[in-house]
Amino acid sequence: MIAGTPEPVAGSPDPPPASVYNIANALTLLRIVLVPLFVWLLFMDGTGWRIGAFAVFAAASVTDKIDGDLARARGLVTDFGKIADPIADKALTGAALVSLSALGELWWWVTAVIMAREIGITVMRFVVIRYGVIPASKGGKLKTMLQVFAIGFYILPGPLDYLRWVTMAAALIVTVVTGVDYVVQAWRLRRAPRS
């Protein structure tokens, strides 16, 4: 208990739910709005445009960390945020992967594997939500970080091929392994006896 804070009163009502109109949700919406700008910049020719695309991708990726931290720290977690946040994440990384493959800079099979995992796990979480919530694991957070770094290296101009390949290979491996882990968790959750 922090000094100076009142003791919770037994039987006191729960705090009112957070309004959907809050800074955390605004940042999530900003991330979604930045996706078409990022794609447009990525498809423009020239180093300056590439750096601009990287800057927008980096800014959008940072909002993912900030909006989650704000929502938890300030009690701004909403049902809208729970749905919109993963959609914003998938929209950003999905747009980046598909665009890089369309530009001939990333193998389509890599994009297909990552997108199949991301969409499949998101759908699976919604299917099993009536049995319980599958929390984000440390592996899932590592997967997201590796994907962001790998995509960032692919977006940046310059001779970064080794960094691109190694980071994307690591991202791909962790993406598949954590996907399998989530499927196992969902299976156990579905099979667990309900009280």
C-alpha positions as CSV (number, residue, x, y, z in Angstrom):
1,M,0.0,0.0,0.0
2,I,1.4,3.4,-1.0
3,A,1.7,5.9,1.9
4,G,-1.1,8.5,1.8
5,T,-3.5,6.4,-0.3
6,P,-6.8,5.5,1.4
7,E,-7.5,1.9,2.3
8,P,-10.0,0.2,0.0
9,V,-13.4,0.0,1.7
10,A,-15.0,-3.4,1.8
11,G,-18.1,-3.5,-0.3
12,S,-17.2,-0.2,-2.1
13,P,-18.4,-0.1,-5.7
14,D,-15.9,-0.8,-8.5
15,P,-14.5,2.3,-10.3
16,P,-16.5,3.3,-13.4
17,P,-15.2,1.8,-16.6
18,A,-12.8,3.9,-18.6
19,S,-14.2,6.0,-21.4
20,V,-13.5,4.9,-24.9
21,Y,-12.4,8.5,-25.7
22,N,-8.9,8.3,-24.1
23,I,-5.3,8.9,-25.1
24,A,-4.5,5.2,-25.3
25,N,-7.3,4.5,-27.8
26,A,-6.3,7.7,-29.7
27,L,-2.8,6.4,-30.2
28,T,-4.2,3.0,-31.4
29,L,-6.3,4.9,-34.0
30,L,-3.3,7.0,-35.0
31,R,-1.4,3.8,-35.7
32,I,-4.2,2.6,-38.0
33,V,-4.3,6.0,-39.8
34,L,-0.5,5.9,-40.3
35,V,-0.6,2.6,-42.2
36,P,-1.7,4.0,-45.6
37,L,0.8,6.9,-45.3
38,F,3.5,4.4,-44.6
39,V,2.6,2.2,-47.6
40,W,2.5,5.2,-49.9
41,L,5.9,6.4,-48.8
42,L,7.3,2.8,-49.1
43,F,6.2,2.6,-52.8
44,M,7.8,6.0,-53.7
45,D,11.2,5.9,-55.4
46,G,14.2,7.4,-53.7
47,T,16.2,7.2,-50.5
48,G,14.4,10.2,-48.9
49,W,11.1,8.4,-49.3
50,R,12.5,5.2,-47.8
51,I,13.7,7.1,-44.8
52,G,10.3,8.8,-44.5
53,A,8.6,5.4,-44.6
54,F,11.0,4.1,-41.9
55,A,10.2,7.1,-39.7
56,V,6.5,6.6,-40.0
57,F,6.8,2.8,-39.4
58,A,9.1,3.5,-36.3
59,A,6.7,6.1,-34.9
60,A,3.7,3.8,-35.4
61,S,5.5,0.9,-33.8
62,V,6.4,3.0,-30.8
63,T,2.8,4.0,-30.2
64,D,2.1,0.3,-29.7
65,K,4.3,0.3,-26.6
66,I,3.0,3.7,-25.4
67,D,-0.7,3.0,-25.7
68,G,-0.5,-0.3,-23.8
69,D,1.6,1.2,-21.0
70,L,-0.8,4.2,-20.7
71,A,-3.9,2.0,-20.7
72,R,-2.6,-0.1,-17.9
73,A,-1.0,2.6,-15.8
74,R,-4.0,5.0,-16.0
75,G,-6.8,2.5,-15.9
76,L,-7.7,3.2,-19.5
77,V,-8.2,-0.4,-20.6
78,T,-11.4,-0.6,-22.7
79,D,-13.1,-3.3,-24.7
80,F,-12.6,-1.2,-27.8
81,G,-8.8,-1.0,-27.1
82,K,-8.6,-4.8,-26.6
83,I,-10.0,-5.3,-30.1
84,A,-8.5,-2.3,-31.9
85,D,-4.9,-2.7,-30.6
86,P,-4.2,-6.1,-32.1
87,I,-6.0,-5.0,-35.3
88,A,-3.7,-2.0,-35.5
89,D,-0.6,-4.2,-34.9
90,K,-1.6,-6.7,-37.6
91,A,-2.5,-3.9,-40.1
92,L,0.9,-2.2,-39.7
93,T,3.1,-5.4,-39.8
94,G,0.9,-7.0,-42.5
95,A,1.0,-3.9,-44.7
96,A,4.7,-3.7,-44.3
97,L,5.3,-7.4,-45.1
98,V,2.9,-7.5,-48.1
99,S,4.4,-4.2,-49.5
100,L,8.0,-5.5,-49.2
101,S,7.0,-8.7,-51.0
102,A,5.1,-6.8,-53.7
103,L,8.3,-4.7,-54.2
104,G,10.3,-7.9,-54.6
105,E,12.4,-7.3,-51.5
106,L,11.0,-10.1,-49.3
107,W,10.1,-13.6,-50.3
108,W,6.3,-14.1,-50.5
109,W,6.5,-17.3,-48.5
110,V,7.9,-15.5,-45.5
111,T,5.0,-13.0,-45.6
112,A,2.5,-15.9,-46.1
113,V,3.9,-17.8,-43.0
114,I,3.9,-14.8,-40.7
115,M,0.5,-13.5,-41.9
116,A,-1.1,-17.0,-41.6
117,R,0.2,-17.3,-38.0
118,E,-0.9,-13.8,-37.0
119,I,-4.4,-14.0,-38.5
120,G,-4.9,-17.6,-37.3
121,I,-3.9,-16.9,-33.7
122,T,-6.0,-13.8,-33.6
123,V,-9.1,-15.7,-34.8
124,M,-8.3,-18.6,-32.4
125,R,-8.2,-16.2,-29.5
126,F,-11.7,-14.9,-30.3
127,V,-13.0,-18.4,-30.7
128,V,-11.8,-19.6,-27.3
129,I,-12.5,-16.3,-25.4
130,R,-15.6,-17.8,-23.8
131,Y,-13.4,-20.4,-22.1
132,G,-10.8,-17.8,-20.9
133,V,-8.3,-15.3,-22.1
134,I,-4.9,-16.4,-23.5
135,P,-2.5,-13.7,-22.2
136,A,0.4,-12.4,-24.3
137,S,3.5,-14.4,-23.5
138,K,7.1,-13.2,-23.3
139,G,7.7,-15.2,-26.5
140,G,4.9,-13.3,-28.1
141,K,6.4,-10.0,-27.1
142,L,9.8,-11.1,-28.4
143,K,8.1,-12.1,-31.6
144,T,6.7,-8.7,-32.1
145,M,10.0,-7.0,-31.3
146,L,11.9,-9.2,-33.8
147,Q,9.3,-8.6,-36.5
148,V,9.5,-4.8,-36.0
149,F,13.3,-4.8,-36.1
150,A,13.4,-7.1,-39.1
151,I,10.9,-5.1,-41.1
152,G,12.7,-1.9,-40.1
153,F,16.0,-3.3,-41.5
154,Y,14.2,-4.2,-44.8
155,I,12.7,-0.7,-45.0
156,L,15.9,1.1,-44.4
157,P,18.1,1.7,-47.5
158,G,21.7,0.6,-47.6
159,P,23.8,-2.6,-47.5
160,L,22.0,-4.2,-44.6
161,D,21.3,-7.6,-46.2
162,Y,23.0,-9.7,-43.5
163,L,21.1,-7.9,-40.7
164,R,17.8,-8.2,-42.7
165,W,18.2,-12.0,-43.3
166,V,19.3,-12.9,-39.8
167,T,16.7,-10.8,-38.0
168,M,13.9,-11.9,-40.3
169,A,15.0,-15.6,-39.9
170,A,14.9,-15.2,-36.1
171,A,11.5,-13.4,-36.3
172,L,10.1,-16.2,-38.5
173,I,11.3,-19.0,-36.1
174,V,9.9,-17.2,-33.0
175,T,6.7,-16.5,-34.9
176,V,6.1,-20.1,-35.7
177,V,7.2,-21.5,-32.2
178,T,5.0,-19.0,-30.3
179,G,2.1,-19.8,-32.7
180,V,2.4,-23.5,-31.8
181,D,2.5,-22.5,-28.1
182,Y,-0.6,-20.5,-28.3
183,V,-2.4,-23.4,-30.1
184,V,-1.4,-25.7,-27.2
185,Q,-2.6,-23.1,-24.7
186,A,-5.9,-22.8,-26.5
187,W,-6.3,-26.6,-26.6
188,R,-5.7,-26.9,-22.9
189,L,-8.1,-24.0,-22.1
190,R,-10.8,-25.6,-24.2
191,R,-10.3,-29.0,-22.6
192,A,-10.1,-27.7,-19.0
193,P,-13.1,-28.6,-16.8
194,R,-15.4,-25.7,-16.4
195,S,-16.6,-24.8,-12.9
